[in-house]
Every structure is written in C-alpha cells, then in structure tokens.
Amino acid sequence: MVRAIVCAFVLTMSTWVSAQLVVEVTQGVDSQSPIAIVPFEWRGDQALDEDVARVVEQNLERTGFFKALARENMLSFPTAQSQVFFRDWRMSSTDYLVIGRMESVGGDQVRLTFELYDVLKEQTIHSQQVSGSRTNLRDLAHYVSDILFEQLTGIKGAFSTRLAYVTAESLGPDRQRFRLQMSDWDGMRPRTLLESSEPILSPAWSFDGSRLAYVSFETSRPAIYVQHLATGQREQVQSFPGLNGAPAWSPDGNQLAMVLSKDGNPEVYVLNLSSRHLERITNNSAIDTEPFWAPDGRSLYFTSDRGGSPQIYKYNFNTRAVERVTFEGNYNAAGRLTQDGRFLAMVHRGSSRRFQIAVQDLQNGRLDILTNSDYDESPSIAPNGTIIIYATQQGSRGVLGAVSIDGRVRFNMPVPQGDVREPAWSPFLR
C-alpha cells in the first residue's frame, strides 16, 4: 500500500529510456480466424509513405483473434470484386478476404475503397469508401481496422485510440530525463508531451480524450497538472503541502478526484475544476488512495487498507456510504472499470504471493487471474473493454504487457532497452 503512494521514489531507481514500443503477440485465442489482407492498389504517381494494408493486417493480427495469410502465400492480388476467385482463397484456408484500392482526390487527400468478403459463403460482408491525408495514412489504416474488427466480431474497434505512458533516460549518475509520451495504440508514432529532469506519474485521460492529468515533480514536490492535447497548454490545478497524487477524471470532465495528505493522512478528495471547490471524500485513519470513477459518475472507487490489507472500496455520492468491493486475496489495488461498469480490473495478490492482473465480475463476484508473472501493476482498460494493458517485468526490464479480459490473448509491448511504466489507454477518439 505504501508502495502505491510513494512509487515516485521507486521509479527514480530504474534506468529508463524513451523509445518506440513494439507489439509482440505471445498468446492468441484457441481458434484464430484466417484472414487475407491483400495489398491495396495505389492509383497515383508518387508512392505512398505507408503500406496501409500492412498496417491493417498487423492491427488485426495483434489482437490475437485473427491469423493473417502471408503475402507470399497469396495466389492472386485482386483489387476489385471482378478479380476475386473464391476457390483460390478456400485453397489457402482463408475465411475472410479484404481487398482495396487507393487514389488521389486532390491536394494531400487520398480515397480508399475497400471490401470485406466471407470466402466460404462467397458474399460481401461490407464495402466502404473512406478518405484521409497522405501524411496521416496510419490514421486511415486504424480507422479501416476499426470497421473490419467490428464487422467481424461485433465489438467496436479501438485501433484509433492512443496510449499515454512514462519513460525515462539515464544521463549519468543521479541524472535522469523523464518523458510523458503519447503514441498510437500499437506504440507507433510516439511523441513527447512533457520532458523533465524530475519524475512524472499517473497520466489519466479525460473521458472525451482532450486532456491529460498527471503528477509532476518539476517544482521538487508533487503537483497535479492538466494538459490540453490540442494546444499543448498546461496548468497546475493543485499543489498542497504533502502528497498531491493519483488524479482521476469524472465522466463529465468537470471534476478531478485526487489523493491529498494536506490534513496529515492520505485521503481522497474531489476538486471541481470550475469553482475550485474541494470536497473531502474519505476520512479514515487508514491510507486511502488510487480513486477512479464509475462510468455513470454516481460513485467513486478507491484503494484502502482500512480493513487490514489493501482492498478496493466504493463510495456512493448520493448516500455517502462506503462499501468494500474486493474480498478474495490479501491485496487488491489500482482498480479500473470497463465502460459498462461490469468488470473491475486490478492488481491482485493471493496465496501465491505474486502481484498479478485480475478481473472481477461485479455482477456475480467471480474473480479471474489473467496473468502469470510476478510483478504486474498499473492496469488500464481499452475503451471497448476487450484488453487490459499494464506494466510488468521482462527479465530485468520493465515493459508494457496486455491481456484480453478473458485471459485468452496476451501480448507484450517492450522497448529496445530500458523500462516503461504508467500506461493509460485513451477513450474512443472519434
């Protein structure tokens, strides 16, 4: 529990480096759906800087739900329906086929026409035209991936979302450079939002994806900041004596829950960002920390050791009652809820004494352990509720790991060297 509050000082003990994340699928579903993403035809003079079909292929395959047919094993490369011979794709044991063609439509704009086919039924599942900038072809690829994923699974795709995370680079004895980074969901196109010689902690997305709250030690003590992503403008929203940490946005974006120790003990407070009114939510001799909101905004969850060990509790704004939510295991912390409010992801420690990612079904109380490593932390859930990303260890290095909410799909997102921590998955951005 104390580790969760003073983790800033633990982080400074690691040798971190800012670099691009790389998705490595380590476990997929038992029966992956075979799919072929044929290279999209380009009808233009100047070659494109990005292979859009390849990005779509990688997106779908990295979920663990699909197995893409290698291009060298394709018998043909159709770009229009009249060129599709379904018997060829059945011979390749392909269930689904995606073809497309791209053309310039003026300026830097390109148009992509694509079709999705059911090979066994020899039917068109979906066809669509989409446009985008040739300077942001990955955005176009992610959007197409979202459409295909939803058509094939019934689940809204989350490929157009973003990740925020913290890295650091060793500059020598007792000198480090910390960075708050934002990237595509797959770690590509990272950019630095803040760089500091002091630790940065706890990035948290607003529910509309327009702002990030985080903790920075740039004034030599922890303070909470909000950064507007469109403009880069940032402001310090609170800095009381003692601990200022763990910011969490309300669903309407008007309030921030946070942990303050200004009155002596770490307690959960809620700050109204318009009126600057500060309300104390918890009042207990135990340590209360790591607040997060229910999607409907009617309650606030937090971690507390008031029962003798860290567990997750729920505060009801209407009744002001507090009830314990987790009971299995001697440590449950860092909770996060799916957008439907049904599943609670957390860091769990049971009889094995290992810190692992677990999920509890709040409807029936069932708890499932999803990971098998020894030291996992900081879970964050994709906005479609399918994947949990978290910080873990790979050998002596810290990496980001991910696991599906049913535990059947796993992948890591390591950097070439060093560590990365504090992942936060954005909401849907379109």
Buried (B, 14 or more C-beta within 10 A) or exposed (E): BEEBBEBBEEBBEBBBBBBBBBBBBEEBBEEBBBBBBBBBBBEEEEEBEBBBBBBBBBBBBBBBBBBBBEBEEBEEEBBEEEEBEBEBBEEBEBBBBBBBBBEBEEEEEBBBBBBBBBBEEEEEBBEBEBEBEBEEBBBBBBBBBBBBBBBBBEBBBBBBBBBBBBBBBBEEEEEBBBBBBBBBBBBBEBEEBBBBEBBBBBBBBBBBBBBBBBBBBBEEBBBBBBBEBEEEEBEEBBBBEBBBBBBBBBBEEBBBBBBBBBEEBBBBBBBEBEEEEBEEBBEBEBBBBBBBBBBEBEBBBBBBBBEEBBBBBBBEBEEEEBEEBBEBBEBBBBBBBBBEBBBBBBBBBBEEEBBBBBBBEBEEEEBBBBBEBEEBBBBBBBBBBBBBBBBBBBEEBBBBBBBBBEBBBBBBBBBEEBBBBBBBBBBBBE
